[in-house]
Amino acid sequence: MTETVTTDDGVRLWADSSGDGVPLVLCHGGPGLWDMFPDVAAMVDDLATVVRWDQRGCGRSERCAGPWTSERFVADLEAVRRHFALDRMVLLGHSWGAQLALSYALAHPERVAALVYVSGVGIDPVSSWHGPYEKNLLARLGEVPERLARWRELKDWGPERAVLNWSVEFEDRERAIEHAGRMADPWFEINSECSKALNTETKQTWGTPELYEACRALDLPVLIVDGERDIRPRSAVDSLERALPQVRRVILPNAGHLPWIEDPKGFREAVATALRW
């Protein structure tokens, strides 16, 4: 069921709920993108009441002037929780959304029953993983030279460039364009201003001693889920795993950055474990 969540500063957010059971709130990747979790919701809606939402200024949510800060996005997630009258929830975040979910858990641990941290990049400085990621991205695009050439030719982040870029995220190279095409359907304009601002903030704030200490003090269960073939070095997540006092890690060997697409059985089993905590 589609609903509108109004934040404390009056911005309208698109949201959707389905299923029945433990409250499970999903935080999509980006920043600047939109919810791409219909498959995940359908996969676990017999186990959970699944809440999906588009972050401010993105996708089906109201276009606005920001502000584009992690603090503001954490407040928006709190507005989603309040709208659906959830006392405590399991939070699942993917990629940038994993960072957002972690930030929310650090700010409001009493509202989080468990955290599922999917395909994130840990808490070390961005410089620790971004170079190898860019190298791997170009190598995968270069497997089909025409795709790399076209990707370089395209300057605007429309659907064609996005599909080419997202195609590197899948271990199944034969179906990579097909999978990436599904991510772009429906298509919403990428919020580049949002993406630039939040990525800049992450470069400035991630990797600090304060963040490591906050994670060491996080008193709730965390499940880290990785696709082993993600082009972002999985070693980037090691520091987060070491810091967390209650953590389990599941590595899906034949999956990339969106592991629920390439290993739905393994992904469902992992999430089901967190829902039982």
Solvent accessible surface area in square Angstrom, and as a share of the most:
residue,aa,sasa,rsa
1,M,149,0.67
2,T,85,0.50
3,E,45,0.20
4,T,77,0.45
5,V,1,0.01
6,T,82,0.48
7,T,7,0.04
8,D,120,0.62
9,D,72,0.37
10,G,42,0.41
11,V,13,0.07
12,R,132,0.48
13,L,1,0.01
14,W,35,0.12
15,A,0,0.00
16,D,19,0.10
17,S,16,0.10
18,S,40,0.26
19,G,41,0.39
20,D,116,0.60
21,G,42,0.40
22,V,58,0.33
23,P,39,0.24
24,L,0,0.00
25,V,0,0.00
26,L,0,0.00
27,C,0,0.00
28,H,3,0.01
29,G,10,0.10
30,G,29,0.28
31,P,7,0.04
32,G,0,0.00
33,L,30,0.15
34,W,5,0.02
35,D,5,0.03
36,M,36,0.16
37,F,3,0.01
38,P,70,0.44
39,D,47,0.25
40,V,0,0.00
41,A,5,0.04
42,A,72,0.56
43,M,33,0.15
44,V,0,0.00
45,D,52,0.27
46,D,94,0.49
47,L,59,0.29
48,A,0,0.00
49,T,38,0.22
50,V,0,0.00
51,V,1,0.01
52,R,28,0.10
53,W,0,0.00
54,D,0,0.00
55,Q,0,0.00
56,R,0,0.00
57,G,0,0.00
58,C,0,0.00
59,G,11,0.11
60,R,82,0.30
61,S,7,0.04
62,E,56,0.25
63,R,110,0.40
64,C,35,0.21
65,A,100,0.77
66,G,8,0.08
67,P,71,0.45
68,W,22,0.08
69,T,52,0.30
70,S,18,0.12
71,E,144,0.65
72,R,30,0.11
73,F,0,0.00
74,V,15,0.09
75,A,33,0.26
76,D,0,0.00
77,L,0,0.00
78,E,23,0.10
79,A,14,0.10
80,V,0,0.00
81,R,14,0.05
82,R,161,0.59
83,H,76,0.34
84,F,35,0.15
85,A,90,0.70
86,L,18,0.09
87,D,96,0.50
88,R,120,0.44
89,M,1,0.00
90,V,3,0.01
91,L,0,0.00
92,L,0,0.00
93,G,0,0.00
94,H,15,0.07
95,S,24,0.16
96,W,19,0.07
97,G,0,0.00
98,A,0,0.00
99,Q,18,0.08
100,L,1,0.01
101,A,0,0.00
102,L,1,0.00
103,S,17,0.11
104,Y,0,0.00
105,A,0,0.00
106,L,47,0.23
107,A,60,0.46
108,H,48,0.21
109,P,56,0.35
110,E,103,0.46
111,R,68,0.25
112,V,0,0.00
113,A,25,0.20
114,A,1,0.01
115,L,1,0.00
116,V,0,0.00
117,Y,3,0.01
118,V,0,0.00
119,S,0,0.00
120,G,1,0.01
121,V,27,0.16
122,G,1,0.01
123,I,0,0.00
124,D,35,0.18
125,P,59,0.37
126,V,18,0.10
127,S,98,0.63
128,S,63,0.41
129,W,28,0.10
130,H,60,0.27
131,G,43,0.42
132,P,60,0.38
133,Y,28,0.11
134,E,86,0.39
135,K,151,0.64
136,N,55,0.28
137,L,12,0.06
138,L,66,0.33
139,A,64,0.50
140,R,29,0.11
141,L,3,0.02
142,G,28,0.27
143,E,98,0.44
144,V,55,0.32
145,P,90,0.57
146,E,123,0.55
147,R,71,0.26
148,L,29,0.14
149,A,62,0.48
150,R,86,0.31
151,W,34,0.12
152,R,129,0.47
153,E,112,0.50
154,L,32,0.16
155,K,160,0.68
156,D,118,0.61
157,W,101,0.35
158,G,25,0.24
159,P,67,0.42
160,E,82,0.37
161,R,31,0.11
162,A,0,0.00
163,V,25,0.14
164,L,17,0.08
165,N,17,0.09
166,W,20,0.07
167,S,1,0.01
168,V,0,0.00
169,E,8,0.04
170,F,0,0.00
171,E,54,0.24
172,D,54,0.28
173,R,67,0.24
174,E,170,0.76
175,R,114,0.42
176,A,0,0.00
177,I,59,0.30
178,E,88,0.39
179,H,11,0.05
180,A,0,0.00
181,G,28,0.27
182,R,127,0.46
183,M,20,0.09
184,A,12,0.10
185,D,110,0.57
186,P,78,0.49
187,W,75,0.26
188,F,45,0.19
189,E,123,0.55
190,I,24,0.12
191,N,13,0.06
192,S,65,0.42
193,E,112,0.50
194,C,0,0.00
195,S,23,0.15
196,K,155,0.66
197,A,36,0.28
198,L,1,0.00
199,N,65,0.33
200,T,60,0.35
201,E,40,0.18
202,T,12,0.07
203,K,132,0.56
204,Q,132,0.59
205,T,63,0.37
206,W,31,0.11
207,G,17,0.17
208,T,42,0.24
209,P,96,0.60
210,E,125,0.56
211,L,19,0.10
212,Y,45,0.17
213,E,101,0.45
214,A,40,0.31
215,C,0,0.00
216,R,125,0.46
217,A,80,0.62
218,L,6,0.03
219,D,114,0.59
220,L,6,0.03
221,P,33,0.21
222,V,1,0.00
223,L,1,0.00
224,I,0,0.00
225,V,0,0.00
226,D,0,0.00
227,G,0,0.00
228,E,89,0.40
229,R,118,0.43
230,D,12,0.06
231,I,9,0.05
232,R,24,0.09
233,P,34,0.21
234,R,29,0.10
235,S,73,0.47
236,A,8,0.06
237,V,0,0.00
238,D,48,0.25
239,S,10,0.06
240,L,1,0.00
241,E,55,0.25
242,R,180,0.66
243,A,9,0.07
244,L,9,0.04
245,P,79,0.50
246,Q,75,0.33
247,V,45,0.26
248,R,128,0.47
249,R,53,0.19
250,V,40,0.23
251,I,87,0.44
252,L,12,0.06
253,P,73,0.46
254,N,109,0.56
255,A,0,0.00
256,G,0,0.00
257,H,8,0.04
258,L,5,0.03
259,P,0,0.00
260,W,8,0.03
261,I,35,0.18
262,E,36,0.16
263,D,36,0.19
264,P,66,0.42
265,K,147,0.62
266,G,14,0.14
267,F,0,0.00
268,R,78,0.29
269,E,93,0.42
270,A,6,0.04
271,V,0,0.00
272,A,12,0.09
273,T,26,0.15
274,A,0,0.00
275,L,13,0.07
276,R,177,0.65
277,W,103,0.36
